[in-house]
Structure formats: C-alpha cells, structure tokens
Amino acid sequence: MTDVFDRATETEEALRADALEEQARRSGLRGKTFSDSATLCLVCDEPIPMERRKAVPGVQTCVECQTMLEGGLK
Ligand SMILES: [Zn+2]
C-alpha cells in the first residue's frame, strides 16, 4: 500500500507544481520561467540557445541583439 500512496503523492505534487507554475505565469506576479523564454529572437529571428533560455528566464532576444539593444539605446 505504501507504494501506491507514494506514487499518488508524487503525481499529486507534480500536478500541483504544474498548476502553480501555470497560475504564476497567468498572474504574472512571479518570476518568469524557462518556458516563457522565446525560442527565436524577436529582433533577428535567430534561434535562442537552450542554455541562454534557461539562464535568462523570459528572454526574448539573442545575445547579440540584447547587447545591441542595451548598448544602442543610450
Ligand atoms: Zn537576435
């Protein structure tokens, strides 16, 4: 029986985590997550590396464009 309970708890926790993440994403009150990151750069349409998307949750541009935007709007 313990196994059944453990498995049920795991599933429940996973579902709860998903629900919380979804809620956070909708409310916009919490920090962005990796899944909020764009797969393609908004500026140049180049694919944004997975590592960057994970490192910068919610990122919308590639390194080159980010650097350009930050440096070019002074
Ligand atoms: Zn770019």
N, CA, C, O and the ligand as a Tripos MOL2 file, in Angstrom:
@<TRIPOS>MOLECULE
protein
  297   295    75     0     0
PROTEIN
NO_CHARGES

@<TRIPOS>ATOM
      1 N           0.8290   -1.2160    0.0000 N.3       1 MET1
      2 CA          0.0000    0.0000    0.0000 C.3       1 MET1
      3 C           0.8600    1.2600    0.0000 C.2       1 MET1
      4 O           0.4940    2.2940   -0.5600 O.2       1 MET1
      5 N           2.0090    1.1350    0.6460 N.am      2 THR2
      6 CA          2.8870    2.3060    0.7290 C.3       2 THR2
      7 C           3.2790    2.7900   -0.6710 C.2       2 THR2
      8 O           3.3430    3.9880   -0.9500 O.2       2 THR2
      9 N           3.5380    1.8100   -1.5320 N.am      3 ASP3
     10 CA          3.9380    2.1750   -2.8930 C.3       3 ASP3
     11 C           2.8510    2.9720   -3.5860 C.2       3 ASP3
     12 O           3.1200    3.9670   -4.2600 O.2       3 ASP3
     13 N           1.6290    2.5230   -3.4110 N.am      4 VAL4
     14 CA          0.5120    3.2070   -4.0520 C.3       4 VAL4
     15 C           0.4090    4.6420   -3.5540 C.2       4 VAL4
     16 O           0.2060    5.5760   -4.3300 O.2       4 VAL4
     17 N           0.5520    4.7930   -2.2550 N.am      5 PHE5
     18 CA          0.4440    6.1350   -1.6750 C.3       5 PHE5
     19 C           1.5850    7.0290   -2.1650 C.2       5 PHE5
     20 O           1.3840    8.1940   -2.5050 O.2       5 PHE5
     21 N           2.7930    6.4460   -2.1910 N.am      6 ASP6
     22 CA          3.9440    7.2170   -2.6470 C.3       6 ASP6
     23 C           3.7320    7.7050   -4.0720 C.2       6 ASP6
     24 O           4.0000    8.8580   -4.4090 O.2       6 ASP6
     25 N           3.2420    6.7900   -4.8890 N.am      7 ARG7
     26 CA          3.0520    7.1480   -6.2910 C.3       7 ARG7
     27 C           1.9610    8.2300   -6.4330 C.2       7 ARG7
     28 O           2.0890    9.1750   -7.2110 O.2       7 ARG7
     29 N           0.8990    8.0530   -5.6580 N.am      8 ALA8
     30 CA         -0.1920    9.0220   -5.7060 C.3       8 ALA8
     31 C           0.3060   10.3940   -5.2620 C.2       8 ALA8
     32 O          -0.0490   11.4160   -5.8480 O.2       8 ALA8
     33 N           1.1240   10.3990   -4.2290 N.am      9 THR9
     34 CA          1.6460   11.6700   -3.7160 C.3       9 THR9
     35 C           2.5430   12.3360   -4.7500 C.2       9 THR9
     36 O           2.4850   13.5460   -4.9690 O.2       9 THR9
     37 N           3.3680   11.5170   -5.3730 N.am     10 GLU10
     38 CA          4.2560   12.0630   -6.4080 C.3      10 GLU10
     39 C           3.4520   12.7270   -7.5180 C.2      10 GLU10
     40 O           3.7490   13.8430   -7.9450 O.2      10 GLU10
     41 N           2.4450   12.0270   -7.9650 N.am     11 THR11
     42 CA          1.6100   12.5470   -9.0530 C.3      11 THR11
     43 C           0.9120   13.8350   -8.6180 C.2      11 THR11
     44 O           0.8320   14.8090   -9.3670 O.2      11 THR11
     45 N           0.4180   13.8070   -7.4000 N.am     12 GLU12
     46 CA         -0.2950   14.9750   -6.8970 C.3      12 GLU12
     47 C           0.6440   16.1820   -6.8120 C.2      12 GLU12
     48 O           0.2770   17.3010   -7.1710 O.2      12 GLU12
     49 N           1.8530   15.9310   -6.3320 N.am     13 GLU13
     50 CA          2.8160   17.0230   -6.2110 C.3      13 GLU13
     51 C           3.2120   17.5680   -7.5780 C.2      13 GLU13
     52 O           3.3960   18.7720   -7.7600 O.2      13 GLU13
     53 N           3.3360   16.6650   -8.5180 N.am     14 ALA14
     54 CA          3.6940   17.0870   -9.8710 C.3      14 ALA14
     55 C           2.5840   17.9450  -10.4660 C.2      14 ALA14
     56 O           2.8370   18.9740  -11.0920 O.2      14 ALA14
     57 N           1.3590   17.5000  -10.2590 N.am     15 LEU15
     58 CA          0.2220   18.2520  -10.7710 C.3      15 LEU15
     59 C           0.1330   19.6210  -10.1030 C.2      15 LEU15
     60 O          -0.1550   20.6280  -10.7500 O.2      15 LEU15
     61 N           0.3840   19.6340   -8.7980 N.am     16 ARG16
     62 CA          0.3040   20.8900   -8.0590 C.3      16 ARG16
     63 C           1.3850   21.8590   -8.5460 C.2      16 ARG16
     64 O           1.1420   23.0560   -8.6980 O.2      16 ARG16
     65 N           2.5660   21.3240   -8.7850 N.am     17 ALA17
     66 CA          3.6600   22.1630   -9.2660 C.3      17 ALA17
     67 C           3.3030   22.7600  -10.6260 C.2      17 ALA17
     68 O           3.5510   23.9370  -10.8910 O.2      17 ALA17
     69 N           2.7190   21.9270  -11.4760 N.am     18 ASP18
     70 CA          2.2950   22.4120  -12.7940 C.3      18 ASP18
     71 C           1.2540   23.5010  -12.6590 C.2      18 ASP18
     72 O           1.3140   24.5250  -13.3390 O.2      18 ASP18
     73 N           0.2940   23.2710  -11.7700 N.am     19 ALA19
     74 CA         -0.7860   24.2300  -11.5820 C.3      19 ALA19
     75 C          -0.2430   25.5570  -11.0530 C.2      19 ALA19
     76 O          -0.6620   26.6320  -11.4840 O.2      19 ALA19
     77 N           0.6880   25.4630  -10.1210 N.am     20 LEU20
     78 CA          1.2740   26.6780   -9.5580 C.3      20 LEU20
     79 C           2.0340   27.4580  -10.6190 C.2      20 LEU20
     80 O           1.9580   28.6840  -10.6980 O.2      20 LEU20
     81 N           2.7620   26.7130  -11.4260 N.am     21 GLU21
     82 CA          3.5440   27.3690  -12.4750 C.3      21 GLU21
     83 C           2.6140   28.0530  -13.4700 C.2      21 GLU21
     84 O           2.8570   29.1820  -13.8980 O.2      21 GLU21
     85 N           1.5420   27.3470  -13.8310 N.am     22 GLU22
     86 CA          0.5680   27.9000  -14.7710 C.3      22 GLU22
     87 C          -0.0800   29.1430  -14.1800 C.2      22 GLU22
     88 O          -0.2600   30.1490  -14.8660 O.2      22 GLU22
     89 N          -0.4220   29.0640  -12.9250 N.am     23 GLN23
     90 CA         -1.0600   30.1890  -12.2480 C.3      23 GLN23
     91 C          -0.1020   31.3850  -12.2050 C.2      23 GLN23
     92 O          -0.4810   32.5240  -12.4740 O.2      23 GLN23
     93 N           1.1360   31.0850  -11.8610 N.am     24 ALA24
     94 CA          2.1310   32.1480  -11.7680 C.3      24 ALA24
     95 C           2.3230   32.8210  -13.1190 C.2      24 ALA24
     96 O           2.4810   34.0370  -13.2190 O.2      24 ALA24
     97 N           2.3040   31.9830  -14.1560 N.am     25 ARG25
     98 CA          2.5100   32.5290  -15.4940 C.3      25 ARG25
     99 C           1.3460   33.4390  -15.8810 C.2      25 ARG25
    100 O           1.5360   34.5110  -16.4550 O.2      25 ARG25
    101 N           0.1440   32.9870  -15.5530 N.am     26 ARG26
    102 CA         -1.0270   33.7870  -15.9180 C.3      26 ARG26
    103 C          -1.0990   35.0760  -15.1330 C.2      26 ARG26
    104 O          -1.4100   36.1340  -15.6810 O.2      26 ARG26
    105 N          -0.8110   34.9860  -13.8520 N.am     27 SER27
    106 CA         -0.9250   36.1680  -12.9970 C.3      27 SER27
    107 C           0.2100   37.1440  -13.2740 C.2      27 SER27
    108 O           0.0490   38.3560  -13.1330 O.2      27 SER27
    109 N           1.3580   36.6040  -13.6690 N.am     28 GLY28
    110 CA          2.4860   37.4620  -13.9310 C.3      28 GLY28
    111 C           3.0880   38.0410  -12.6610 C.2      28 GLY28
    112 O           3.8930   38.9710  -12.7050 O.2      28 GLY28
    113 N           2.6890   37.4820  -11.5390 N.am     29 LEU29
    114 CA          3.1750   38.0220  -10.2670 C.3      29 LEU29
    115 C           4.5220   37.4410   -9.8870 C.2      29 LEU29
    116 O           5.2850   38.0510   -9.1380 O.2      29 LEU29
    117 N           4.8080   36.2640  -10.4060 N.am     30 ARG30
    118 CA          6.0640   35.6300  -10.0390 C.3      30 ARG30
    119 C           7.0690   35.7720  -11.1610 C.2      30 ARG30
    120 O           6.7540   36.2430  -12.2540 O.2      30 ARG30
    121 N           8.2780   35.3540  -10.8660 N.am     31 GLY31
    122 CA          9.3280   35.4180  -11.8650 C.3      31 GLY31
    123 C           9.0010   34.5530  -13.0500 C.2      31 GLY31
    124 O           8.2980   33.5500  -12.9200 O.2      31 GLY31
    125 N           9.4880   34.9200  -14.1700 N.am     32 LYS32
    126 CA          9.2560   34.1390  -15.3670 C.3      32 LYS32
    127 C          10.0310   32.8380  -15.2950 C.2      32 LYS32
    128 O          11.0210   32.7210  -14.5740 O.2      32 LYS32
    129 N           9.5650   31.8760  -16.0490 N.am     33 THR33
    130 CA         10.2410   30.5930  -16.0700 C.3      33 THR33
    131 C          10.8770   30.3710  -17.4250 C.2      33 THR33
    132 O          10.6740   31.1160  -18.3830 O.2      33 THR33
    133 N          11.6410   29.3240  -17.4510 N.am     34 PHE34
    134 CA         12.3380   28.9550  -18.6730 C.3      34 PHE34
    135 C          11.3790   28.8210  -19.8580 C.2      34 PHE34
    136 O          11.7320   29.1440  -20.9920 O.2      34 PHE34
    137 N          10.1730   28.3470  -19.5850 N.am     35 SER35
    138 CA          9.2170   28.1370  -20.6800 C.3      35 SER35
    139 C           8.6570   29.4550  -21.2130 C.2      35 SER35
    140 O           7.9880   29.4630  -22.2460 O.2      35 SER35
    141 N           8.9200   30.5710  -20.5240 N.am     36 ASP36
    142 CA          8.4850   31.8760  -21.0230 C.3      36 ASP36
    143 C           9.4760   32.4320  -22.0380 C.2      36 ASP36
    144 O           9.1800   33.3840  -22.7590 O.2      36 ASP36
    145 N          10.6380   31.8320  -22.0800 N.am     37 SER37
    146 CA         11.6580   32.3210  -22.9900 C.3      37 SER37
    147 C          11.2620   32.0550  -24.4400 C.2      37 SER37
    148 O          10.6600   31.0290  -24.7560 O.2      37 SER37
    149 N          11.6070   32.9860  -25.3020 N.am     38 ALA38
    150 CA         11.3100   32.8180  -26.7190 C.3      38 ALA38
    151 C          12.2810   31.8230  -27.3300 C.2      38 ALA38
    152 O          13.4510   31.7700  -26.9510 O.2      38 ALA38
    153 N          11.7900   31.0410  -28.2730 N.am     39 THR39
    154 CA         12.6830   30.0970  -28.9540 C.3      39 THR39
    155 C          13.4490   30.7870  -30.0690 C.2      39 THR39
    156 O          14.5500   30.3790  -30.4370 O.2      39 THR39
    157 N          12.8350   31.8540  -30.6040 N.am     40 LEU40
    158 CA         13.5030   32.6360  -31.6430 C.3      40 LEU40
    159 C          13.6470   34.0760  -31.1620 C.2      40 LEU40
    160 O          12.7740   34.6080  -30.4760 O.2      40 LEU40
    161 N          14.7450   34.6840  -31.5280 N.am     41 CYS41
    162 CA         14.9840   36.0690  -31.1620 C.3      41 CYS41
    163 C          13.9180   36.9640  -31.7960 C.2      41 CYS41
    164 O          13.6150   36.8290  -32.9810 O.2      41 CYS41
    165 N          13.3580   37.8660  -31.0150 N.am     42 LEU42
    166 CA         12.3210   38.7590  -31.5290 C.3      42 LEU42
    167 C          12.8780   39.7340  -32.5470 C.2      42 LEU42
    168 O          12.1450   40.2240  -33.4070 O.2      42 LEU42
    169 N          14.1410   40.0140  -32.4600 N.am     43 VAL43
    170 CA         14.7510   41.0160  -33.3320 C.3      43 VAL43
    171 C          15.2330   40.4110  -34.6470 C.2      43 VAL43
    172 O          14.8930   40.9020  -35.7240 O.2      43 VAL43
    173 N          16.0130   39.3600  -34.5580 N.am     44 CYS44
    174 CA         16.6440   38.8330  -35.7730 C.3      44 CYS44
    175 C          16.1400   37.4520  -36.1800 C.2      44 CYS44
    176 O          16.5750   36.9150  -37.1990 O.2      44 CYS44
    177 N          15.2300   36.8690  -35.3990 N.am     45 ASP45
    178 CA         14.6570   35.5560  -35.7320 C.3      45 ASP45
    179 C          15.6400   34.4050  -35.6530 C.2      45 ASP45
    180 O          15.3420   33.3050  -36.1180 O.2      45 ASP45
    181 N          16.7890   34.6350  -35.0810 N.am     46 GLU46
    182 CA         17.7340   33.5320  -34.9110 C.3      46 GLU46
    183 C          17.3000   32.7220  -33.6930 C.2      46 GLU46
    184 O          16.7790   33.2760  -32.7240 O.2      46 GLU46
    185 N          17.5150   31.4120  -33.7460 N.am     47 PRO47
    186 CA         17.1670   30.5830  -32.5830 C.3      47 PRO47
    187 C          17.9720   31.0080  -31.3540 C.2      47 PRO47
    188 O          19.1720   31.2700  -31.4370 O.2      47 PRO47
    189 N          17.2930   31.0680  -30.2290 N.am     48 ILE48
    190 CA         17.9810   31.3950  -28.9890 C.3      48 ILE48
    191 C          18.4470   30.0890  -28.3510 C.2      48 ILE48
    192 O          17.6390   29.1870  -28.1300 O.2      48 ILE48
    193 N          19.7380   29.9790  -28.0550 N.am     49 PRO49
    194 CA         20.2800   28.7280  -27.4990 C.3      49 PRO49
    195 C          19.5410   28.3240  -26.2260 C.2      49 PRO49
    196 O          19.1700   29.1640  -25.4060 O.2      49 PRO49
    197 N          19.3400   27.0150  -26.0850 N.am     50 MET50
    198 CA         18.6630   26.4760  -24.9190 C.3      50 MET50
    199 C          19.3140   26.9640  -23.6230 C.2      50 MET50
    200 O          18.6220   27.3040  -22.6630 O.2      50 MET50
    201 N          20.6280   26.9950  -23.6050 N.am     51 GLU51
    202 CA         21.3330   27.4130  -22.4020 C.3      51 GLU51
    203 C          20.9830   28.8450  -22.0030 C.2      51 GLU51
    204 O          20.8340   29.1600  -20.8230 O.2      51 GLU51
    205 N          20.8590   29.6870  -22.9980 N.am     52 ARG52
    206 CA         20.5100   31.0920  -22.7070 C.3      52 ARG52
    207 C          19.0730   31.1890  -22.2090 C.2      52 ARG52
    208 O          18.7700   31.9730  -21.3090 O.2      52 ARG52
    209 N          18.1980   30.3930  -22.7950 N.am     53 ARG53
    210 CA         16.7910   30.4190  -22.3870 C.3      53 ARG53
    211 C          16.6480   29.9730  -20.9420 C.2      53 ARG53
    212 O          15.8060   30.4790  -20.2020 O.2      53 ARG53
    213 N          17.4810   29.0200  -20.5530 N.am     54 LYS54
    214 CA         17.4460   28.5500  -19.1690 C.3      54 LYS54
    215 C          18.0990   29.5550  -18.2370 C.2      54 LYS54
    216 O          17.6320   29.7790  -17.1200 O.2      54 LYS54
    217 N          19.1730   30.1520  -18.7010 N.am     55 ALA55
    218 CA         19.9390   31.0810  -17.8690 C.3      55 ALA55
    219 C          19.2070   32.3920  -17.6630 C.2      55 ALA55
    220 O          19.3400   33.0260  -16.6160 O.2      55 ALA55
    221 N          18.4270   32.8050  -18.6660 N.am     56 VAL56
    222 CA         17.7160   34.0770  -18.6060 C.3      56 VAL56
    223 C          16.2190   33.8270  -18.8240 C.2      56 VAL56
    224 O          15.7150   34.0100  -19.9320 O.2      56 VAL56
    225 N          15.5120   33.4090  -17.7720 N.am     57 PRO57
    226 CA         14.0810   33.1060  -17.9180 C.3      57 PRO57
    227 C          13.3090   34.2850  -18.5020 C.2      57 PRO57
    228 O          13.4250   35.4160  -18.0310 O.2      57 PRO57
    229 N          12.5210   34.0020  -19.5320 N.am     58 GLY58
    230 CA         11.7210   35.0540  -20.1420 C.3      58 GLY58
    231 C          12.4690   35.8200  -21.2170 C.2      58 GLY58
    232 O          11.9510   36.7880  -21.7740 O.2      58 GLY58
    233 N          13.6640   35.3950  -21.5010 N.am     59 VAL59
    234 CA         14.4610   36.1060  -22.5040 C.3      59 VAL59
    235 C          13.7580   36.1050  -23.8640 C.2      59 VAL59
    236 O          13.1360   35.1140  -24.2480 O.2      59 VAL59
    237 N          13.8600   37.2060  -24.5760 N.am     60 GLN60
    238 CA         13.1760   37.3340  -25.8710 C.3      60 GLN60
    239 C          14.1360   37.5990  -27.0200 C.2      60 GLN60
    240 O          13.7360   37.5880  -28.1840 O.2      60 GLN60
    241 N          15.3720   37.8310  -26.7020 N.am     61 THR61
    242 CA         16.3340   38.1370  -27.7630 C.3      61 THR61
    243 C          17.6210   37.3450  -27.5850 C.2      61 THR61
    244 O          17.9290   36.8810  -26.4870 O.2      61 THR61
    245 N          18.3670   37.1950  -28.6660 N.am     62 CYS62
    246 CA         19.6480   36.5080  -28.6040 C.3      62 CYS62
    247 C          20.6860   37.4310  -27.9560 C.2      62 CYS62
    248 O          20.4330   38.6120  -27.7200 O.2      62 CYS62
    249 N          21.8360   36.8670  -27.6830 N.am     63 VAL63
    250 CA         22.8800   37.6380  -27.0040 C.3      63 VAL63
    251 C          23.2660   38.8750  -27.8140 C.2      63 VAL63
    252 O          23.3930   39.9740  -27.2720 O.2      63 VAL63
    253 N          23.4510   38.6780  -29.1200 N.am     64 GLU64
    254 CA         23.8860   39.7830  -29.9800 C.3      64 GLU64
    255 C          22.8860   40.9350  -29.9370 C.2      64 GLU64
    256 O          23.2670   42.0940  -29.7750 O.2      64 GLU64
    257 N          21.5990   40.6030  -30.0840 N.am     65 CYS65
    258 CA         20.5860   41.6500  -30.1130 C.3      65 CYS65
    259 C          20.4150   42.2890  -28.7330 C.2      65 CYS65
    260 O          20.2020   43.4960  -28.6180 O.2      65 CYS65
    261 N          20.5090   41.4740  -27.7030 N.am     66 GLN66
    262 CA         20.3920   42.0130  -26.3560 C.3      66 GLN66
    263 C          21.5010   43.0340  -26.1050 C.2      66 GLN66
    264 O          21.2660   44.1200  -25.5740 O.2      66 GLN66
    265 N          22.7010   42.6560  -26.4990 N.am     67 THR67
    266 CA         23.8460   43.5460  -26.3330 C.3      67 THR67
    267 C          23.6500   44.8260  -27.1360 C.2      67 THR67
    268 O          23.9220   45.9270  -26.6560 O.2      67 THR67
    269 N          23.1750   44.6600  -28.3640 N.am     68 MET68
    270 CA         22.9410   45.8080  -29.2370 C.3      68 MET68
    271 C          21.8840   46.7250  -28.6400 C.2      68 MET68
    272 O          22.0470   47.9450  -28.6210 O.2      68 MET68
    273 N          20.7900   46.1240  -28.1480 N.am     69 LEU69
    274 CA         19.6970   46.9150  -27.5880 C.3      69 LEU69
    275 C          20.1600   47.6640  -26.3460 C.2      69 LEU69
    276 O          19.8630   48.8460  -26.1680 O.2      69 LEU69
    277 N          20.8870   46.9620  -25.4970 N.am     70 GLU70
    278 CA         21.3440   47.5950  -24.2560 C.3      70 GLU70
    279 C          22.3690   48.6790  -24.5300 C.2      70 GLU70
    280 O          22.4210   49.6970  -23.8400 O.2      70 GLU70
    281 N          23.1930   48.4400  -25.5590 N.am     71 GLY71
    282 CA         24.2480   49.3910  -25.8330 C.3      71 GLY71
    283 C          23.8370   50.4870  -26.8110 C.2      71 GLY71
    284 O          24.4560   51.5500  -26.8600 O.2      71 GLY71
    285 N          22.7810   50.2180  -27.5920 N.am     72 GLY72
    286 CA         22.4500   51.1490  -28.6540 C.3      72 GLY72
    287 C          21.3870   52.1740  -28.3030 C.2      72 GLY72
    288 O          21.0910   53.0500  -29.1150 O.2      72 GLY72
    289 N          20.8110   52.0870  -27.1210 N.am     73 LEU73
    290 CA         19.7080   52.9850  -26.7760 C.3      73 LEU73
    291 C          20.1140   54.0580  -25.7760 C.2      73 LEU73
    292 O          19.2750   54.6340  -25.0830 O.2      73 LEU73
    293 N          21.4020   54.3120  -25.7160 N.am     74 LYS74
    294 CA         21.8630   55.3160  -24.7560 C.3      74 LYS74
    295 C          21.6240   56.7240  -25.3050 C.2      74 LYS74
    296 O          21.9470   57.7080  -24.6400 O.2      74 LYS74
    297 ZN         18.8440   38.4150  -32.2870 Zn       75 ZN75
@<TRIPOS>BOND
     1     1     2 1
     2     2     3 1
     3     3     4 2
     4     3     5 am
     5     5     6 1
     6     6     7 1
     7     7     8 2
     8     7     9 am
     9     9    10 1
    10    10    11 1
    11    11    12 2
    12    11    13 am
    13    13    14 1
    14    14    15 1
    15    15    16 2
    16    15    17 am
    17    17    18 1
    18    18    19 1
    19    19    20 2
    20    19    21 am
    21    21    22 1
    22    22    23 1
    23    23    24 2
    24    23    25 am
    25    25    26 1
    26    26    27 1
    27    27    28 2
    28    27    29 am
    29    29    30 1
    30    30    31 1
    31    31    32 2
    32    31    33 am
    33    33    34 1
    34    34    35 1
    35    35    36 2
    36    35    37 am
    37    37    38 1
    38    38    39 1
    39    39    40 2
    40    39    41 am
    41    41    42 1
    42    42    43 1
    43    43    44 2
    44    43    45 am
    45    45    46 1
    46    46    47 1
    47    47    48 2
    48    47    49 am
    49    49    50 1
    50    50    51 1
    51    51    52 2
    52    51    53 am
    53    53    54 1
    54    54    55 1
    55    55    56 2
    56    55    57 am
    57    57    58 1
    58    58    59 1
    59    59    60 2
    60    59    61 am
    61    61    62 1
    62    62    63 1
    63    63    64 2
    64    63    65 am
    65    65    66 1
    66    66    67 1
    67    67    68 2
    68    67    69 am
    69    69    70 1
    70    70    71 1
    71    71    72 2
    72    71    73 am
    73    73    74 1
    74    74    75 1
    75    75    76 2
    76    75    77 am
    77    77    78 1
    78    78    79 1
    79    79    80 2
    80    79    81 am
    81    81    82 1
    82    82    83 1
    83    83    84 2
    84    83    85 am
    85    85    86 1
    86    86    87 1
    87    87    88 2
    88    87    89 am
    89    89    90 1
    90    90    91 1
    91    91    92 2
    92    91    93 am
    93    93    94 1
    94    94    95 1
    95    95    96 2
    96    95    97 am
    97    97    98 1
    98    98    99 1
    99    99   100 2
   100    99   101 am
   101   101   102 1
   102   102   103 1
   103   103   104 2
   104   103   105 am
   105   105   106 1
   106   106   107 1
   107   107   108 2
   108   107   109 am
   109   109   110 1
   110   110   111 1
   111   111   112 2
   112   111   113 am
   113   113   114 1
   114   114   115 1
   115   115   116 2
   116   115   117 am
   117   117   118 1
   118   118   119 1
   119   119   120 2
   120   119   121 am
   121   121   122 1
   122   122   123 1
   123   123   124 2
   124   123   125 am
   125   125   126 1
   126   126   127 1
   127   127   128 2
   128   127   129 am
   129   129   130 1
   130   130   131 1
   131   131   132 2
   132   131   133 am
   133   133   134 1
   134   134   135 1
   135   135   136 2
   136   135   137 am
   137   137   138 1
   138   138   139 1
   139   139   140 2
   140   139   141 am
   141   141   142 1
   142   142   143 1
   143   143   144 2
   144   143   145 am
   145   145   146 1
   146   146   147 1
   147   147   148 2
   148   147   149 am
   149   149   150 1
   150   150   151 1
   151   151   152 2
   152   151   153 am
   153   153   154 1
   154   154   155 1
   155   155   156 2
   156   155   157 am
   157   157   158 1
   158   158   159 1
   159   159   160 2
   160   159   161 am
   161   161   162 1
   162   162   163 1
   163   163   164 2
   164   163   165 am
   165   165   166 1
   166   166   167 1
   167   167   168 2
   168   167   169 am
   169   169   170 1
   170   170   171 1
   171   171   172 2
   172   171   173 am
   173   173   174 1
   174   174   175 1
   175   175   176 2
   176   175   177 am
   177   177   178 1
   178   178   179 1
   179   179   180 2
   180   179   181 am
   181   181   182 1
   182   182   183 1
   183   183   184 2
   184   183   185 am
   185   185   186 1
   186   186   187 1
   187   187   188 2
   188   187   189 am
   189   189   190 1
   190   190   191 1
   191   191   192 2
   192   191   193 am
   193   193   194 1
   194   194   195 1
   195   195   196 2
   196   195   197 am
   197   197   198 1
   198   198   199 1
   199   199   200 2
   200   199   201 am
   201   201   202 1
   202   202   203 1
   203   203   204 2
   204   203   205 am
   205   205   206 1
   206   206   207 1
   207   207   208 2
   208   207   209 am
   209   209   210 1
   210   210   211 1
   211   211   212 2
   212   211   213 am
   213   213   214 1
   214   214   215 1
   215   215   216 2
   216   215   217 am
   217   217   218 1
   218   218   219 1
   219   219   220 2
   220   219   221 am
   221   221   222 1
   222   222   223 1
   223   223   224 2
   224   223   225 am
   225   225   226 1
   226   226   227 1
   227   227   228 2
   228   227   229 am
   229   229   230 1
   230   230   231 1
   231   231   232 2
   232   231   233 am
   233   233   234 1
   234   234   235 1
   235   235   236 2
   236   235   237 am
   237   237   238 1
   238   238   239 1
   239   239   240 2
   240   239   241 am
   241   241   242 1
   242   242   243 1
   243   243   244 2
   244   243   245 am
   245   245   246 1
   246   246   247 1
   247   247   248 2
   248   247   249 am
   249   249   250 1
   250   250   251 1
   251   251   252 2
   252   251   253 am
   253   253   254 1
   254   254   255 1
   255   255   256 2
   256   255   257 am
   257   257   258 1
   258   258   259 1
   259   259   260 2
   260   259   261 am
   261   261   262 1
   262   262   263 1
   263   263   264 2
   264   263   265 am
   265   265   266 1
   266   266   267 1
   267   267   268 2
   268   267   269 am
   269   269   270 1
   270   270   271 1
   271   271   272 2
   272   271   273 am
   273   273   274 1
   274   274   275 1
   275   275   276 2
   276   275   277 am
   277   277   278 1
   278   278   279 1
   279   279   280 2
   280   279   281 am
   281   281   282 1
   282   282   283 1
   283   283   284 2
   284   283   285 am
   285   285   286 1
   286   286   287 1
   287   287   288 2
   288   287   289 am
   289   289   290 1
   290   290   291 1
   291   291   292 2
   292   291   293 am
   293   293   294 1
   294   294   295 1
   295   295   296 2
@<TRIPOS>SUBSTRUCTURE
     1 MET1         2 RESIDUE 1 A MET
     2 THR2         6 RESIDUE 1 A THR
     3 ASP3        10 RESIDUE 1 A ASP
     4 VAL4        14 RESIDUE 1 A VAL
     5 PHE5        18 RESIDUE 1 A PHE
     6 ASP6        22 RESIDUE 1 A ASP
     7 ARG7        26 RESIDUE 1 A ARG
     8 ALA8        30 RESIDUE 1 A ALA
     9 THR9        34 RESIDUE 1 A THR
    10 GLU10       38 RESIDUE 1 A GLU
    11 THR11       42 RESIDUE 1 A THR
    12 GLU12       46 RESIDUE 1 A GLU
    13 GLU13       50 RESIDUE 1 A GLU
    14 ALA14       54 RESIDUE 1 A ALA
    15 LEU15       58 RESIDUE 1 A LEU
    16 ARG16       62 RESIDUE 1 A ARG
    17 ALA17       66 RESIDUE 1 A ALA
    18 ASP18       70 RESIDUE 1 A ASP
    19 ALA19       74 RESIDUE 1 A ALA
    20 LEU20       78 RESIDUE 1 A LEU
    21 GLU21       82 RESIDUE 1 A GLU
    22 GLU22       86 RESIDUE 1 A GLU
    23 GLN23       90 RESIDUE 1 A GLN
    24 ALA24       94 RESIDUE 1 A ALA
    25 ARG25       98 RESIDUE 1 A ARG
    26 ARG26      102 RESIDUE 1 A ARG
    27 SER27      106 RESIDUE 1 A SER
    28 GLY28      110 RESIDUE 1 A GLY
    29 LEU29      114 RESIDUE 1 A LEU
    30 ARG30      118 RESIDUE 1 A ARG
    31 GLY31      122 RESIDUE 1 A GLY
    32 LYS32      126 RESIDUE 1 A LYS
    33 THR33      130 RESIDUE 1 A THR
    34 PHE34      134 RESIDUE 1 A PHE
    35 SER35      138 RESIDUE 1 A SER
    36 ASP36      142 RESIDUE 1 A ASP
    37 SER37      146 RESIDUE 1 A SER
    38 ALA38      150 RESIDUE 1 A ALA
    39 THR39      154 RESIDUE 1 A THR
    40 LEU40      158 RESIDUE 1 A LEU
    41 CYS41      162 RESIDUE 1 A CYS
    42 LEU42      166 RESIDUE 1 A LEU
    43 VAL43      170 RESIDUE 1 A VAL
    44 CYS44      174 RESIDUE 1 A CYS
    45 ASP45      178 RESIDUE 1 A ASP
    46 GLU46      182 RESIDUE 1 A GLU
    47 PRO47      186 RESIDUE 1 A PRO
    48 ILE48      190 RESIDUE 1 A ILE
    49 PRO49      194 RESIDUE 1 A PRO
    50 MET50      198 RESIDUE 1 A MET
    51 GLU51      202 RESIDUE 1 A GLU
    52 ARG52      206 RESIDUE 1 A ARG
    53 ARG53      210 RESIDUE 1 A ARG
    54 LYS54      214 RESIDUE 1 A LYS
    55 ALA55      218 RESIDUE 1 A ALA
    56 VAL56      222 RESIDUE 1 A VAL
    57 PRO57      226 RESIDUE 1 A PRO
    58 GLY58      230 RESIDUE 1 A GLY
    59 VAL59      234 RESIDUE 1 A VAL
    60 GLN60      238 RESIDUE 1 A GLN
    61 THR61      242 RESIDUE 1 A THR
    62 CYS62      246 RESIDUE 1 A CYS
    63 VAL63      250 RESIDUE 1 A VAL
    64 GLU64      254 RESIDUE 1 A GLU
    65 CYS65      258 RESIDUE 1 A CYS
    66 GLN66      262 RESIDUE 1 A GLN
    67 THR67      266 RESIDUE 1 A THR
    68 MET68      270 RESIDUE 1 A MET
    69 LEU69      274 RESIDUE 1 A LEU
    70 GLU70      278 RESIDUE 1 A GLU
    71 GLY71      282 RESIDUE 1 A GLY
    72 GLY72      286 RESIDUE 1 A GLY
    73 LEU73      290 RESIDUE 1 A LEU
    74 LYS74      294 RESIDUE 1 A LYS
    75 ZN75       297 GROUP 0 **** ****
